[in-house]
Amino acid sequence: MTKLGTTELDIFGLDLGCNVFGYTADEPTSFAVLDAYTGAGGNFLDTANTYGGGGGSETIIGKWLAARGRRDDVVIATKVGMGDQRPGLSAANIARSVEESLRRLQTDHIDLYYAHKDDPGTPQEETLAAFDGLVRAGKVRHIAASNFTADRLASALSISDRQGLARYVALQPHYNLVERDYEKELAPLVARENLTTLPYFGLAKGFLTGKYRSKDQPGDSPRAPRALEYLDARGERVLAVLDEVAAAHGVSVTSVSLAWLRVQPTVAAPIASARTPEQLTDLLASVSLELTGDELAALGGASTVQ
């Protein structure tokens, strides 16, 4: 377990993405995934009010929490501000959305509540004041941001500091071994402001599982077209090093990819999802996998744009 940034929350080294619940994983399968994840020591669930067809994921998690009596054992993160049903970060929308999420999750508080994406149409002062009210009311323990630029994140933090409002404690960006734009402007800001990072798409839409290696034979997976976008000279270099490191440790390419991400500066835990309990095996193995300095350097070097 590790602390989530400067908060009191203890989190597992793999943040379970629950976006598949109610979508590609039905309720019984989702329950099985949750049982397997928590049975292995996991405690950090990442969902959103849009996942699973507009609340389906939260509903499944809420039913599981009630059935298993596990609310005090897990850290729940959910989001507001994206999708057609409850778009934007206005105070009114946040107020409505949090009550809906609490009801679906069958809980009286959310541990980490994200602004799912920036909303330039709403003053940040309004958004942050609304979040602050939720924290003061005990409905939310901490707030976080997702899909923010460095400028907008810095602006939000400045407003919170200046007005004494609840402050974003974490950022959820698109970041992995082959998507490293985060490192340019956001990572220095996150480090300077004592935030922490919980990256999504940690496996680059499936490419970093090593399953997608030929554009001529993509297979029948719906993930293949997006994963194969990374299959260029750099992608082939990355796969070659991943294969070498995975063989040295007797683990999968998936485990190595997530292990690399987990130890990057500012990262607390990568997010990854599983449609079945079997898919959890490689994800969970990444938490205890310790890569050497030479291996980390080789992976980082292979993924550097040349």
VOKOL-273863 format. One record per residue (C-alpha): residue number from 1; residue in three letters; x, y, z. Coordinates in pm, 1 decimal. Layout:
<r torvo="NUM" finu="ALA" x="X" y="Y" z="Z"/>
...
# end
This chain:
<r torvo="1" finu="MET" x="0.0" y="0.0" z="0.0"/>
<r torvo="2" finu="THR" x="104.0" y="358.9" z="-57.5"/>
<r torvo="3" finu="LYS" x="-39.7" y="695.1" z="40.8"/>
<r torvo="4" finu="LEU" x="-240.0" y="878.5" z="-224.1"/>
<r torvo="5" finu="GLY" x="-22.9" y="1188.2" z="-242.7"/>
<r torvo="6" finu="THR" x="-61.5" y="1405.3" z="64.2"/>
<r torvo="7" finu="THR" x="-392.5" y="1246.5" z="168.1"/>
<r torvo="8" finu="GLU" x="-458.7" y="990.9" z="437.9"/>
<r torvo="9" finu="LEU" x="-584.7" y="737.4" z="181.0"/>
<r torvo="10" finu="ASP" x="-389.4" y="411.2" z="159.0"/>
<r torvo="11" finu="ILE" x="-408.5" y="267.2" z="-191.4"/>
<r torvo="12" finu="PHE" x="-299.9" y="-48.6" z="-369.3"/>
<r torvo="13" finu="GLY" x="-40.9" y="-25.6" z="-646.7"/>
<r torvo="14" finu="LEU" x="-299.5" y="-97.0" z="-916.2"/>
<r torvo="15" finu="ASP" x="-610.3" y="118.9" z="-951.9"/>
<r torvo="16" finu="LEU" x="-887.5" y="-105.5" z="-1088.2"/>
<r torvo="17" finu="GLY" x="-1059.2" y="59.1" z="-1383.5"/>
<r torvo="18" finu="CYS" x="-1430.2" y="-12.5" z="-1359.3"/>
<r torvo="19" finu="ASN" x="-1522.9" y="134.9" z="-1697.8"/>
<r torvo="20" finu="VAL" x="-1604.7" y="-213.1" z="-1831.2"/>
<r torvo="21" finu="PHE" x="-1867.8" y="-282.7" z="-1564.9"/>
<r torvo="22" finu="GLY" x="-2213.3" y="-267.8" z="-1720.7"/>
<r torvo="23" finu="TYR" x="-2051.2" y="-243.5" z="-2062.9"/>
<r torvo="24" finu="THR" x="-1838.8" y="-544.6" z="-2162.4"/>
<r torvo="25" finu="ALA" x="-1870.3" y="-710.1" z="-1820.5"/>
<r torvo="26" finu="ASP" x="-2217.5" y="-791.5" z="-1687.3"/>
<r torvo="27" finu="GLU" x="-2306.6" y="-776.1" z="-1319.5"/>
<r torvo="28" finu="PRO" x="-2208.9" y="-1133.7" z="-1219.2"/>
<r torvo="29" finu="THR" x="-1877.2" y="-1105.5" z="-1403.9"/>
<r torvo="30" finu="SER" x="-1810.2" y="-763.3" z="-1252.7"/>
<r torvo="31" finu="PHE" x="-1874.5" y="-907.4" z="-906.3"/>
<r torvo="32" finu="ALA" x="-1623.6" y="-1184.5" z="-981.5"/>
<r torvo="33" finu="VAL" x="-1361.2" y="-930.5" z="-1092.1"/>
<r torvo="34" finu="LEU" x="-1417.5" y="-722.0" z="-778.8"/>
<r torvo="35" finu="ASP" x="-1394.3" y="-1031.7" z="-558.6"/>
<r torvo="36" finu="ALA" x="-1069.3" y="-1140.3" z="-723.2"/>
<r torvo="37" finu="TYR" x="-914.2" y="-793.2" z="-708.5"/>
<r torvo="38" finu="THR" x="-995.4" y="-732.2" z="-342.4"/>
<r torvo="39" finu="GLY" x="-907.3" y="-1092.1" z="-259.1"/>
<r torvo="40" finu="ALA" x="-557.0" y="-1019.4" z="-389.5"/>
<r torvo="41" finu="GLY" x="-527.0" y="-713.7" z="-166.9"/>
<r torvo="42" finu="GLY" x="-660.4" y="-448.6" z="-405.3"/>
<r torvo="43" finu="ASN" x="-865.9" y="-164.5" z="-261.7"/>
<r torvo="44" finu="PHE" x="-883.6" y="118.8" z="-519.5"/>
<r torvo="45" finu="LEU" x="-1180.7" y="140.9" z="-759.6"/>
<r torvo="46" finu="ASP" x="-1196.1" y="395.8" z="-1041.4"/>
<r torvo="47" finu="THR" x="-1533.1" y="464.9" z="-1201.1"/>
<r torvo="48" finu="ALA" x="-1740.5" y="756.1" z="-1337.4"/>
<r torvo="49" finu="ASN" x="-2100.8" y="861.3" z="-1367.3"/>
<r torvo="50" finu="THR" x="-2078.7" y="795.1" z="-1743.1"/>
<r torvo="51" finu="TYR" x="-1934.9" y="442.4" z="-1731.3"/>
<r torvo="52" finu="GLY" x="-2161.8" y="150.3" z="-1806.1"/>
<r torvo="53" finu="GLY" x="-2416.0" y="351.1" z="-1999.5"/>
<r torvo="54" finu="GLY" x="-2461.4" y="645.3" z="-1765.2"/>
<r torvo="55" finu="GLY" x="-2424.2" y="507.1" z="-1414.3"/>
<r torvo="56" finu="GLY" x="-2421.7" y="134.5" z="-1478.7"/>
<r torvo="57" finu="SER" x="-2072.6" y="89.9" z="-1339.8"/>
<r torvo="58" finu="GLU" x="-2149.1" y="284.9" z="-1022.5"/>
<r torvo="59" finu="THR" x="-2468.9" y="82.6" z="-976.9"/>
<r torvo="60" finu="ILE" x="-2283.6" y="-247.5" z="-999.4"/>
<r torvo="61" finu="ILE" x="-2017.3" y="-130.1" z="-755.4"/>
<r torvo="62" finu="GLY" x="-2287.1" y="-12.2" z="-515.6"/>
<r torvo="63" finu="LYS" x="-2460.6" y="-349.9" z="-527.4"/>
<r torvo="64" finu="TRP" x="-2129.3" y="-527.3" z="-470.2"/>
<r torvo="65" finu="LEU" x="-2041.4" y="-303.1" z="-175.7"/>
<r torvo="66" finu="ALA" x="-2379.6" y="-372.2" z="-18.4"/>
<r torvo="67" finu="ALA" x="-2363.0" y="-745.7" z="-81.8"/>
<r torvo="68" finu="ARG" x="-2008.4" y="-787.3" z="47.0"/>
<r torvo="69" finu="GLY" x="-2012.2" y="-524.1" z="323.0"/>
<r torvo="70" finu="ARG" x="-1679.3" y="-386.7" z="195.9"/>
<r torvo="71" finu="ARG" x="-1733.3" y="-9.0" z="193.7"/>
<r torvo="72" finu="ASP" x="-1476.5" y="60.8" z="465.0"/>
<r torvo="73" finu="ASP" x="-1219.3" y="-158.9" z="290.9"/>
<r torvo="74" finu="VAL" x="-1207.2" y="21.1" z="-43.1"/>
<r torvo="75" finu="VAL" x="-1121.5" y="363.1" z="-180.7"/>
<r torvo="76" finu="ILE" x="-1379.9" y="478.2" z="-433.6"/>
<r torvo="77" finu="ALA" x="-1304.4" y="730.5" z="-704.4"/>
<r torvo="78" finu="THR" x="-1571.9" y="854.9" z="-940.2"/>
<r torvo="79" finu="LYS" x="-1616.6" y="1152.3" z="-1172.2"/>
<r torvo="80" finu="VAL" x="-1843.0" y="1432.9" z="-1286.5"/>
<r torvo="81" finu="GLY" x="-1854.8" y="1661.1" z="-1587.8"/>
<r torvo="82" finu="MET" x="-1846.4" y="1441.6" z="-1896.9"/>
<r torvo="83" finu="GLY" x="-2119.4" y="1292.7" z="-2114.2"/>
<r torvo="84" finu="ASP" x="-2452.5" y="1412.7" z="-2243.6"/>
<r torvo="85" finu="GLN" x="-2655.5" y="1344.7" z="-1929.7"/>
<r torvo="86" finu="ARG" x="-2461.6" y="1565.6" z="-1686.5"/>
<r torvo="87" finu="PRO" x="-2211.9" y="1770.4" z="-1889.0"/>
<r torvo="88" finu="GLY" x="-1991.3" y="2040.7" z="-1745.7"/>
<r torvo="89" finu="LEU" x="-1869.7" y="2153.2" z="-1405.7"/>
<r torvo="90" finu="SER" x="-2130.7" y="2407.6" z="-1303.3"/>
<r torvo="91" finu="ALA" x="-2226.1" y="2414.3" z="-936.1"/>
<r torvo="92" finu="ALA" x="-2577.5" y="2294.9" z="-1018.6"/>
<r torvo="93" finu="ASN" x="-2452.1" y="2002.4" z="-1223.3"/>
<r torvo="94" finu="ILE" x="-2201.6" y="1898.1" z="-957.3"/>
<r torvo="95" finu="ALA" x="-2472.3" y="1911.4" z="-689.5"/>
<r torvo="96" finu="ARG" x="-2707.3" y="1690.7" z="-892.1"/>
<r torvo="97" finu="SER" x="-2436.9" y="1451.8" z="-1006.9"/>
<r torvo="98" finu="VAL" x="-2287.0" y="1380.7" z="-667.9"/>
<r torvo="99" finu="GLU" x="-2625.4" y="1285.5" z="-522.1"/>
<r torvo="100" finu="GLU" x="-2687.4" y="1049.3" z="-814.0"/>
<r torvo="101" finu="SER" x="-2344.9" y="890.7" z="-773.6"/>
<r torvo="102" finu="LEU" x="-2386.0" y="850.1" z="-397.3"/>
<r torvo="103" finu="ARG" x="-2722.9" y="683.7" z="-451.2"/>
<r torvo="104" finu="ARG" x="-2592.3" y="444.0" z="-715.4"/>
<r torvo="105" finu="LEU" x="-2282.5" y="360.0" z="-509.5"/>
<r torvo="106" finu="GLN" x="-2497.9" y="308.3" z="-199.5"/>
<r torvo="107" finu="THR" x="-2261.3" y="511.3" z="15.5"/>
<r torvo="108" finu="ASP" x="-2263.2" y="838.1" z="206.3"/>
<r torvo="109" finu="HIS" x="-1926.2" y="959.4" z="78.3"/>
<r torvo="110" finu="ILE" x="-1690.9" y="943.7" z="-218.5"/>
<r torvo="111" finu="ASP" x="-1320.1" y="917.6" z="-139.3"/>
<r torvo="112" finu="LEU" x="-1189.2" y="1086.4" z="-454.3"/>
<r torvo="113" finu="TYR" x="-1417.1" y="1295.5" z="-675.9"/>
<r torvo="114" finu="TYR" x="-1281.4" y="1397.0" z="-1015.5"/>
<r torvo="115" finu="ALA" x="-1358.0" y="1673.6" z="-1255.1"/>
<r torvo="116" finu="HIS" x="-1369.1" y="1430.3" z="-1548.1"/>
<r torvo="117" finu="LYS" x="-1254.8" y="1691.8" z="-1795.1"/>
<r torvo="118" finu="ASP" x="-1201.5" y="2066.0" z="-1791.9"/>
<r torvo="119" finu="ASP" x="-1500.1" y="2293.2" z="-1851.4"/>
<r torvo="120" finu="PRO" x="-1382.1" y="2627.7" z="-1992.5"/>
<r torvo="121" finu="GLY" x="-1741.7" y="2746.6" z="-2001.7"/>
<r torvo="122" finu="THR" x="-1777.2" y="2750.3" z="-1623.3"/>
<r torvo="123" finu="PRO" x="-1563.1" y="2977.3" z="-1403.2"/>
<r torvo="124" finu="GLN" x="-1314.3" y="2769.3" z="-1209.5"/>
<r torvo="125" finu="GLU" x="-1410.4" y="2962.9" z="-896.1"/>
<r torvo="126" finu="GLU" x="-1765.3" y="2827.3" z="-927.4"/>
<r torvo="127" finu="THR" x="-1648.7" y="2469.7" z="-980.3"/>
<r torvo="128" finu="LEU" x="-1401.8" y="2474.8" z="-693.4"/>
<r torvo="129" finu="ALA" x="-1648.4" y="2637.3" z="-454.8"/>
<r torvo="130" finu="ALA" x="-1898.3" y="2361.0" z="-536.6"/>
<r torvo="131" finu="PHE" x="-1637.2" y="2091.8" z="-473.3"/>
<r torvo="132" finu="ASP" x="-1533.2" y="2263.8" z="-152.2"/>
<r torvo="133" finu="GLY" x="-1891.6" y="2254.6" z="-30.7"/>
<r torvo="134" finu="LEU" x="-1904.6" y="1879.5" z="-87.4"/>
<r torvo="135" finu="VAL" x="-1584.1" y="1828.7" z="110.4"/>
<r torvo="136" finu="ARG" x="-1710.5" y="2043.7" z="396.4"/>
<r torvo="137" finu="ALA" x="-2039.3" y="1850.6" z="396.8"/>
<r torvo="138" finu="GLY" x="-1852.9" y="1518.5" z="419.1"/>
<r torvo="139" finu="LYS" x="-1992.6" y="1388.4" z="92.2"/>
<r torvo="140" finu="VAL" x="-1647.7" y="1392.1" z="-69.4"/>
<r torvo="141" finu="ARG" x="-1312.2" y="1339.7" z="104.2"/>
<r torvo="142" finu="HIS" x="-1081.6" y="1471.8" z="-168.4"/>
<r torvo="143" finu="ILE" x="-1108.8" y="1617.0" z="-517.6"/>
<r torvo="144" finu="ALA" x="-901.1" y="1552.1" z="-827.7"/>
<r torvo="145" finu="ALA" x="-872.2" y="1652.4" z="-1192.7"/>
<r torvo="146" finu="SER" x="-865.1" y="1453.1" z="-1514.4"/>
<r torvo="147" finu="ASN" x="-777.8" y="1563.0" z="-1867.4"/>
<r torvo="148" finu="PHE" x="-654.4" y="1909.8" z="-1765.3"/>
<r torvo="149" finu="THR" x="-378.6" y="2106.6" z="-1935.1"/>
<r torvo="150" finu="ALA" x="-93.0" y="2231.2" z="-1720.5"/>
<r torvo="151" finu="ASP" x="-212.5" y="2591.0" z="-1748.1"/>
<r torvo="152" finu="ARG" x="-566.2" y="2511.7" z="-1637.2"/>
<r torvo="153" finu="LEU" x="-452.6" y="2285.1" z="-1355.9"/>
<r torvo="154" finu="ALA" x="-213.6" y="2553.7" z="-1229.3"/>
<r torvo="155" finu="SER" x="-492.1" y="2810.4" z="-1245.4"/>
<r torvo="156" finu="ALA" x="-728.7" y="2588.7" z="-1044.8"/>
<r torvo="157" finu="LEU" x="-467.2" y="2523.3" z="-776.5"/>
<r torvo="158" finu="SER" x="-394.5" y="2893.9" z="-749.4"/>
<r torvo="159" finu="ILE" x="-762.4" y="2976.6" z="-702.0"/>
<r torvo="160" finu="SER" x="-799.4" y="2711.9" z="-432.0"/>
<r torvo="161" finu="ASP" x="-496.3" y="2843.9" z="-246.9"/>
<r torvo="162" finu="ARG" x="-602.3" y="3205.7" z="-278.8"/>
<r torvo="163" finu="GLN" x="-962.5" y="3148.2" z="-170.3"/>
<r torvo="164" finu="GLY" x="-904.5" y="2873.9" z="84.6"/>
<r torvo="165" finu="LEU" x="-1099.9" y="2614.3" z="-112.2"/>
<r torvo="166" finu="ALA" x="-1050.6" y="2238.8" z="-137.8"/>
<r torvo="167" finu="ARG" x="-757.2" y="2165.2" z="-362.2"/>
<r torvo="168" finu="TYR" x="-707.8" y="1901.5" z="-630.0"/>
<r torvo="169" finu="VAL" x="-483.8" y="1632.9" z="-478.6"/>
<r torvo="170" finu="ALA" x="-440.0" y="1414.0" z="-785.8"/>
<r torvo="171" finu="LEU" x="-439.2" y="1418.1" z="-1162.9"/>
<r torvo="172" finu="GLN" x="-559.2" y="1146.6" z="-1398.1"/>
<r torvo="173" finu="PRO" x="-381.7" y="1195.6" z="-1732.3"/>
<r torvo="174" finu="HIS" x="-328.8" y="986.6" z="-2045.3"/>
<r torvo="175" finu="TYR" x="16.4" y="842.7" z="-1977.8"/>
<r torvo="176" finu="ASN" x="200.6" y="521.7" z="-2057.7"/>
<r torvo="177" finu="LEU" x="525.0" y="392.2" z="-2206.2"/>
<r torvo="178" finu="VAL" x="439.8" y="513.3" z="-2557.0"/>
<r torvo="179" finu="GLU" x="230.1" y="821.0" z="-2464.3"/>
<r torvo="180" finu="ARG" x="467.0" y="1046.5" z="-2272.9"/>
<r torvo="181" finu="ASP" x="344.4" y="1400.9" z="-2336.6"/>
<r torvo="182" finu="TYR" x="248.6" y="1412.3" z="-1967.5"/>
<r torvo="183" finu="GLU" x="617.2" y="1435.9" z="-1879.7"/>
<r torvo="184" finu="LYS" x="667.6" y="1768.0" z="-2059.9"/>
<r torvo="185" finu="GLU" x="454.9" y="2020.4" z="-1868.2"/>
<r torvo="186" finu="LEU" x="218.1" y="1835.0" z="-1638.3"/>
<r torvo="187" finu="ALA" x="469.0" y="1618.4" z="-1451.1"/>
<r torvo="188" finu="PRO" x="684.1" y="1911.3" z="-1331.9"/>
<r torvo="189" finu="LEU" x="370.7" y="2094.3" z="-1217.4"/>
<r torvo="190" finu="VAL" x="234.2" y="1788.5" z="-1035.7"/>
<r torvo="191" finu="ALA" x="568.8" y="1740.4" z="-858.8"/>
<r torvo="192" finu="ARG" x="600.4" y="2108.6" z="-768.4"/>
<r torvo="193" finu="GLU" x="246.3" y="2123.0" z="-627.5"/>
<r torvo="194" finu="ASN" x="273.5" y="1793.7" z="-432.7"/>
<r torvo="195" finu="LEU" x="1.9" y="1622.9" z="-631.2"/>
<r torvo="196" finu="THR" x="7.3" y="1260.3" z="-741.4"/>
<r torvo="197" finu="THR" x="-79.8" y="1092.1" z="-1069.1"/>
<r torvo="198" finu="LEU" x="-314.0" y="803.7" z="-1151.6"/>
<r torvo="199" finu="PRO" x="-265.3" y="745.3" z="-1526.1"/>
<r torvo="200" finu="TYR" x="-534.0" y="602.9" z="-1752.6"/>
<r torvo="201" finu="PHE" x="-474.4" y="402.3" z="-2071.8"/>
<r torvo="202" finu="GLY" x="-170.6" y="256.8" z="-1894.8"/>
<r torvo="203" finu="LEU" x="-156.2" y="-17.3" z="-2158.6"/>
<r torvo="204" finu="ALA" x="-191.2" y="217.8" z="-2457.1"/>
<r torvo="205" finu="LYS" x="-532.7" y="89.4" z="-2562.1"/>
<r torvo="206" finu="GLY" x="-400.3" y="-266.2" z="-2555.6"/>
<r torvo="207" finu="PHE" x="-76.5" y="-215.8" z="-2747.2"/>
<r torvo="208" finu="LEU" x="141.6" y="-261.1" z="-2437.9"/>
<r torvo="209" finu="THR" x="-7.3" y="-605.6" z="-2373.5"/>
<r torvo="210" finu="GLY" x="202.5" y="-724.3" z="-2666.4"/>
<r torvo="211" finu="LYS" x="-96.6" y="-888.9" z="-2832.5"/>
<r torvo="212" finu="TYR" x="-109.5" y="-661.3" z="-3135.3"/>
<r torvo="213" finu="ARG" x="201.2" y="-695.9" z="-3351.4"/>
<r torvo="214" finu="SER" x="84.6" y="-707.2" z="-3714.4"/>
<r torvo="215" finu="LYS" x="-118.3" y="-461.7" z="-3915.2"/>
<r torvo="216" finu="ASP" x="-165.3" y="-733.0" z="-4176.9"/>
<r torvo="217" finu="GLN" x="-324.1" y="-969.4" z="-3925.6"/>
<r torvo="218" finu="PRO" x="-497.2" y="-752.4" z="-3668.1"/>
<r torvo="219" finu="GLY" x="-729.5" y="-1025.6" z="-3547.9"/>
<r torvo="220" finu="ASP" x="-1093.3" y="-977.8" z="-3456.8"/>
<r torvo="221" finu="SER" x="-1051.6" y="-779.2" z="-3135.4"/>
<r torvo="222" finu="PRO" x="-1230.7" y="-441.1" z="-3133.9"/>
<r torvo="223" finu="ARG" x="-921.5" y="-300.9" z="-2960.4"/>
<r torvo="224" finu="ALA" x="-689.7" y="-393.5" z="-3245.5"/>
<r torvo="225" finu="PRO" x="-730.3" y="-86.2" z="-3471.3"/>
<r torvo="226" finu="ARG" x="-655.3" y="157.4" z="-3189.2"/>
<r torvo="227" finu="ALA" x="-372.4" y="-52.8" z="-3047.0"/>
<r torvo="228" finu="LEU" x="-206.6" y="-90.9" z="-3386.2"/>
<r torvo="229" finu="GLU" x="-180.6" y="286.2" z="-3422.9"/>
<r torvo="230" finu="TYR" x="134.5" y="250.4" z="-3208.5"/>
<r torvo="231" finu="LEU" x="292.1" y="-16.2" z="-3428.7"/>
<r torvo="232" finu="ASP" x="564.4" y="188.2" z="-3596.1"/>
<r torvo="233" finu="ALA" x="943.7" y="172.6" z="-3564.7"/>
<r torvo="234" finu="ARG" x="931.3" y="310.9" z="-3210.4"/>
<r torvo="235" finu="GLY" x="652.4" y="72.2" z="-3114.3"/>
<r torvo="236" finu="GLU" x="851.7" y="-221.8" z="-3243.0"/>
<r torvo="237" finu="ARG" x="1153.7" y="-108.6" z="-3039.5"/>
<r torvo="238" finu="VAL" x="939.6" y="-88.1" z="-2727.7"/>
<r torvo="239" finu="LEU" x="792.1" y="-434.6" z="-2783.0"/>
<r torvo="240" finu="ALA" x="1138.3" y="-581.4" z="-2833.5"/>
<r torvo="241" finu="VAL" x="1262.5" y="-447.4" z="-2499.7"/>
<r torvo="242" finu="LEU" x="938.1" y="-544.7" z="-2326.4"/>
<r torvo="243" finu="ASP" x="978.4" y="-900.3" z="-2455.1"/>
<r torvo="244" finu="GLU" x="1335.4" y="-914.2" z="-2324.0"/>
<r torvo="245" finu="VAL" x="1247.7" y="-782.1" z="-1979.3"/>
<r torvo="246" finu="ALA" x="937.5" y="-999.9" z="-1951.4"/>
<r torvo="247" finu="ALA" x="1140.9" y="-1310.4" z="-2037.0"/>
<r torvo="248" finu="ALA" x="1405.0" y="-1220.6" z="-1778.1"/>
<r torvo="249" finu="HIS" x="1141.6" y="-1203.8" z="-1503.2"/>
<r torvo="250" finu="GLY" x="914.3" y="-1481.8" z="-1627.2"/>
<r torvo="251" finu="VAL" x="616.6" y="-1246.1" z="-1648.8"/>
<r torvo="252" finu="SER" x="399.2" y="-1098.8" z="-1921.4"/>
<r torvo="253" finu="VAL" x="460.0" y="-789.3" z="-2130.6"/>
<r torvo="254" finu="THR" x="147.8" y="-644.6" z="-1965.7"/>
<r torvo="255" finu="SER" x="302.7" y="-678.4" z="-1619.8"/>
<r torvo="256" finu="VAL" x="626.4" y="-512.2" z="-1731.1"/>
<r torvo="257" finu="SER" x="443.0" y="-221.3" z="-1897.2"/>
<r torvo="258" finu="LEU" x="245.8" y="-143.2" z="-1582.8"/>
<r torvo="259" finu="ALA" x="547.3" y="-196.6" z="-1355.8"/>
<r torvo="260" finu="TRP" x="740.8" y="64.8" z="-1556.9"/>
<r torvo="261" finu="LEU" x="453.9" y="311.6" z="-1523.5"/>
<r torvo="262" finu="ARG" x="402.5" y="248.1" z="-1152.8"/>
<r torvo="263" finu="VAL" x="752.3" y="367.5" z="-1061.8"/>
<r torvo="264" finu="GLN" x="762.5" y="680.6" z="-1276.0"/>
<r torvo="265" finu="PRO" x="801.8" y="1009.5" z="-1086.9"/>
<r torvo="266" finu="THR" x="470.4" y="1140.8" z="-944.1"/>
<r torvo="267" finu="VAL" x="278.7" y="818.5" z="-1023.3"/>
<r torvo="268" finu="ALA" x="93.1" y="655.8" z="-733.6"/>
<r torvo="269" finu="ALA" x="-81.3" y="375.2" z="-923.6"/>
<r torvo="270" finu="PRO" x="-172.1" y="311.7" z="-1287.0"/>
<r torvo="271" finu="ILE" x="-530.3" y="238.4" z="-1383.0"/>
<r torvo="272" finu="ALA" x="-612.0" y="-82.5" z="-1569.5"/>
<r torvo="273" finu="SER" x="-935.6" y="-269.9" z="-1622.0"/>
<r torvo="274" finu="ALA" x="-1024.0" y="-637.6" z="-1653.7"/>
<r torvo="275" finu="ARG" x="-1332.8" y="-785.3" z="-1816.7"/>
<r torvo="276" finu="THR" x="-1279.6" y="-1119.4" z="-1642.1"/>
<r torvo="277" finu="PRO" x="-1100.9" y="-1241.3" z="-1328.4"/>
<r torvo="278" finu="GLU" x="-849.5" y="-1420.2" z="-1550.9"/>
<r torvo="279" finu="GLN" x="-739.6" y="-1090.0" z="-1703.6"/>
<r torvo="280" finu="LEU" x="-648.1" y="-965.4" z="-1356.3"/>
<r torvo="281" finu="THR" x="-355.1" y="-1204.0" z="-1320.4"/>
<r torvo="282" finu="ASP" x="-106.8" y="-1003.1" z="-1527.8"/>
<r torvo="283" finu="LEU" x="-233.2" y="-672.2" z="-1391.0"/>
<r torvo="284" finu="LEU" x="-185.8" y="-779.3" z="-1031.1"/>
<r torvo="285" finu="ALA" x="159.7" y="-922.0" z="-1103.1"/>
<r torvo="286" finu="SER" x="277.8" y="-572.3" z="-1196.4"/>
<r torvo="287" finu="VAL" x="238.9" y="-451.4" z="-837.5"/>
<r torvo="288" finu="SER" x="511.7" y="-676.9" z="-696.7"/>
<r torvo="289" finu="LEU" x="735.0" y="-671.2" z="-1005.2"/>
<r torvo="290" finu="GLU" x="1053.7" y="-474.3" z="-939.0"/>
<r torvo="291" finu="LEU" x="1245.2" y="-374.3" z="-1251.3"/>
<r torvo="292" finu="THR" x="1616.8" y="-299.1" z="-1238.5"/>
<r torvo="293" finu="GLY" x="1758.4" y="42.5" z="-1313.0"/>
<r torvo="294" finu="ASP" x="1903.0" y="-88.3" z="-1640.0"/>
<r torvo="295" finu="GLU" x="1565.3" y="-232.0" z="-1741.5"/>
<r torvo="296" finu="LEU" x="1385.0" y="92.5" z="-1665.9"/>
<r torvo="297" finu="ALA" x="1643.7" y="285.5" z="-1864.0"/>
<r torvo="298" finu="ALA" x="1617.9" y="47.6" z="-2158.6"/>
<r torvo="299" finu="LEU" x="1240.4" y="76.7" z="-2168.0"/>
<r torvo="300" finu="GLY" x="1251.1" y="453.1" z="-2137.3"/>
<r torvo="301" finu="GLY" x="1513.0" y="478.2" z="-2407.2"/>
<r torvo="302" finu="ALA" x="1324.0" y="256.8" z="-2649.6"/>
<r torvo="303" finu="SER" x="1010.0" y="467.2" z="-2612.2"/>
<r torvo="304" finu="THR" x="1182.6" y="802.8" z="-2659.2"/>
<r torvo="305" finu="VAL" x="1081.0" y="972.0" z="-2982.0"/>
<r torvo="306" finu="GLN" x="1381.4" y="982.8" z="-3215.0"/>
# end
